[in-house]
Amino acid sequence: MNSIVKSWQRIFALLIVVVMCISCSKIPSVSYNPWKIISVPTDSNLLDIAFTNNPQHGYLVGSNATLLETNDGGNTWKLITLQLEEQKYRFDSVSFVNQEGWIAGEPGLLLHTTDEGSSWSRIPLNEKLPGNPIAIKALANNTAEMATDVGAIYKTTDGGKNWKAQVESAVGVVRNLERSADGKYVAVSAKGSFYSTWEPGQDAWVPHNRNSSRRVENMGFAENGQLWLLARGGQIQFSDPTKPEEWQKAQYPELSTSWGLLDLAYRTPNEIWIGGGSGNLLRSADGGKTWEKDRLVEEVAANLYKIIFLEPDRGFVIGDRGALLKYIPNPETTSPAKAA
């Protein structure tokens, strides 16, 4: 009899814990959903987006050599087919400065345009290049910086004819790599067991141990140079703004979540958005102290890989299976001057 009572007591205690966890996960909903679902003519995974100096003219890139073009600010898109040899390419990154643009991809692909994408030429890469290009940043006319999936970084100042190594040795296979506006990099190792940083002037990458047992999923920079970190199990951390080597207390915006956190972006210095699996989006209006959830986009049956804000009121969320969201500012909070 006692064993039966104890069994029921354990079951009851377990139910209380489950109910408490469920209630803890119910974070508030956003008061306004600023994201509009955009239909695109592909079901490939979308990986990056960039615009020319014309805010209406931009490009989306993704898996299966996917290249999409818009001429109305991202409301509609058309598929562009490039004449490449019989090989499946993955377009990882796209970047523009004025009319000059670049696309980096795998395996061993780098494309260049000087006429806003009306025509693209392939830039020959050295067979000894460490790794595959996965990131490209247009810096100025004829000037760009390229990074590979093993952390090799190169720069050209003559339109891709010649490239100069910026770091002496690669860092090893990475799961993702981010560049700050002032040229710093952070790279997460393939298994998420450690991360490395590099900044202009350093000879080599600086490795860092992760500060918890949780696997690191993604990292990046805030505008003030502060690092952010997304780890397995829905964990978020920010580096100490006064002590870059130290980390603030870990946060868990939504406890007991079964979906992962995939990317983070700042819309303003205080407003942060986080994308995740299964169409999940989180928002913080106070720099990451408190969080709320945009539940109206959960109908998007896709993992939201990347969030990009070109300006505070120009942003996109991209994901797998052709998922694309466009930021639409709240008309109630838009100033008359902007609304005009």
N, C-alpha and C positions, 0 to 999 in steps of 0.2 A: 504493500500500500504506500509506504514512504517513498519508494522508488517512483511510483506513478505520480505522486504529488510533486516530487522534485523535477520530474520530466516536464510536467505542466508549468512549473515555475520557470524552468529554463526557456520553454517555448514562449511564455508570456513576456519574459525579459527580452527575448530576441525580438518579439513583435514591437515592443516599446522602442528598442534601438532602431528598427527599420522605420517606424513612424517618425521618430525624431530626425533620422537622416533625410527622409523624404521632405519633411517640413523645412529642414535646413537648406535644401536645394532650391526652394521656391524663392528665388531672388525676384525683385520687382521687375515689372515690364516697363519698357520705354514709353513715354507719353506720346511719341510721334515716330512712326516708321519712315525714315528718310530714303529707303532703298527701293528702287523700282527694278523689277525683273525684266531683263532685256533678252529678247530672242535672237539667237545667232544661228547661222546655217551650218552648224557642225556639232557633233557630239564628242569631239576630241577634248582632252584635258587642256584647259587654258592656263598658261604659265606666266605671261607678262603682257604689259600694255604700255604704250608710249604715244605721245602726240608730237607733231612737228611744231614750228612756231605759230602755226594756225591752230587755235584751240578746237576747231571743228574737225580737223584732219588728224586721224590717228590710226594705229595698228595694234592688233592683238596677235599674239603668237602662242603656239602650243605644240602638243604631240602630233605625230603623223604629218610633219611639215605644214602644220596649220598656220595660215597667214590670212587675217581678216582686216579689212579697211573700212573706216567710217569717214564720212564727210559732213556729218551733222552732230558732231560732239559726242558720239557714242550711242545715239538712239537706234540707229540701224547700221548693219554691217554686211559687207559682201565678201565672198571668198575669193582670194587671189591664189592662183596656181603658178608656182615657179617651175621653170624647166631645170630640174635637177636629175642626176643620174638615178638609175633604178636602185634606190636605197631608202629605207625608212629613216627620215631624220626627225629629231626632236628639237624644235626651236625653243630654247630655254629663256632667252633674254633679248629685248629690243630697246634701243635708246636713240634719241634724236637730239641734235642741236641745229636749230634753224631748218634748212632743207637737207642736211646730212644725217643719215641714219645707219645703224648697224644692227645685225641680228647674229647672235651667237648660239650654236647648237651642237648636238651630238649626232653621230660621231664626227669629230674634227671639222666643224663647219663654221665659217665666218662670212657673212654677206655684208655688202656695203652699197649705199645709194647716195647720190649727191643731188637728186632731183625729187625729193620727198617721196620716194618709193615708186616713181613711174617706171624705173628700171633698177635692177639689182645686179651687182657683179660679185663673183666669188673671190675672196682674198685667199691666196695660197698660204697654207700653214706648213711650217717645218715638220717633217715626219718625226723629229725628235722632241716635239712639243710635249712637255709633261702633262698628260691628261687631256680632257676634252673641254673646249670653251663652254662655260655655263653662265657667265655674266659678262656684260659689256656695258660700258658707260661712255657716252659721247660727252666730251669735255669742251671742245671748241672746234673750229673748222680744221679738218684734217687730223684732229687729235682725239684719241680715245684710249680707254684703259680696259684690258681684258683679263679675266681670271678664269682658271680652269678648275675642274672637279678635284684636283689634288692641291689646290692653293698656290699654283704658280700665277704670278701677276706680271703682265707686260703692258707697255705703253707705246703708242705710235704718235708721231707728230707730222707724218707725211702721208696721211690717208691710207695707211696699212701696208705701205711698201716695206717698211722696216719696223721692228719691234725691239724695245729694250726691256730686259728683265728688271723688275723693281725689287725683287727679293731673291736672295741667293739660292734658297732651297725650298722645295714644296713642303706642305704641312702633312700630307697624307690624304687619303680619300675622305671627302667631307659629305655630310648629308645636306647641308645648306651653307650659304656664304652670303654675307651682307656687307655693303659698303656705305659709309657715312658720307654726308655731303662734303666733308673736308678731307676725304680720301683715306679714312681709316677702315680696316676690315675686321670682321669677327667671323670665324668659321667653326661650325660644330662638327665634331668627328662623326664618322659614318655610323658608329654604334651609340652615339650620344653619351659617351663615357667621359669626354673632356672637351674643352673648346680652346681655340687659339686666337690671339689678336695680333694685328700688325698695323703699323702706321708709317707714313712716309719718313724715310731716313733710317729706319731700322734695317739691319742686314738679314734678319730672320724672323720667323713667326715666334711669338712667345706663348708657350702652352700654359693652360690653367686647368687645375682639377675642378670638377664640378663640386658644388658645396653641399650636396645631399646624395642620397642613394638613388634618387629618381633620374631616369634617363633624360637628357636634354633633347628637346624636340626642335627648338628654333631660337635664334637670338638676333638682336638688331640694336639700332641706335635711336635715341631720342634726339631732338634738335639741339639740346644742350650737351650732347655727348654722352649722356647717361646710357648705360646698357640695360636692355630688358631681356628676360629669359623666360621661355615657356618650357615646362618639364612635364613628364608623363604624370597622368592622374589629375590634370587640371590645375597644375601649380604655376603661379606667376611670381616672378621676382624682379626687382629693380636694383641696380647698383646704387651705392651711396653717392650722391652728387658731389660730396666733398672728399670722399675717400674711394676712388675708382676701384681699388682692389677688394673692397668690402661690399657685402650685399645686405639689403634690407630684409626684414622678415618676410618669409614666403606667404603668399595669399592663395586662397582657394575660393574663387568667386561663386562657384556652384558645386557644393559638396555632392559626393556620390554620383558624379557624372560618368557616363559610359562612353562619352565622345572625347576626342583629343583636341587640344588647343594647337592651332597650326600657324597662325601669323598674327602680328600686332602692328597697328599703325596709329600715329598721332594725327588727328584732324586739326587740332590746335594744340598749343603747349599744355593744355589741361584736359582736352577731350581725347580719349583713347578708345579704339575699337579693336576687338579681338575676334578672329574668325576660327571656326573649328569644323569638326566632322558633322555630317548629317544636317547641314544648313543652319548651324548655330552661330549666332552673333551676340557678343557682349559689348556693353558700352560703359565707360566711366567718364563722368563729367568733372571729376576732381583729381585728376592725375593718378588714378589707380587706387584711391582710398576706399571707394564704394563702387558697386557694380549693379547694373540692371541689364535685362535681356530683351532683345528684339524678337519677340515670339511670332511676329507676322511673316518672317522669312523662313520659318522652319519648314514650310511646305517645299522649299527648294531641296530636292533630294540629291544633294551633292556635298562633297567635302569642299570647304571654302579655303583654298590654298593661300591666297594672297590678297592683301588690302593695300590699295595705293591711293593717296590723296595728292593730286597734282597741285591743288590749291585748297584752302579750307572748304570751299563750296563746290569743288570738282574732285570726285572720288569714284573708285570702282572696286568691286569685290569680284574676284575670279576664282573658278574652281574646276572640278572635273566634270565630265559629260556636258561640256559647253555651258556651264553655269556662269552667268554674268549679271551683276547688280550694278546699277548706277545710282550715285548719291543725288538726291533731290532735296535741297534745303527747305526747311520748314518756313512757309510764307509768313507765319505769324512772328517769326524771329528775324526775318530778313529785313534789313533797313530799306527805306524807300529808295535811297540812291542805288542800292544793289538791285532792287526789284525792277527799277526802271531800265 
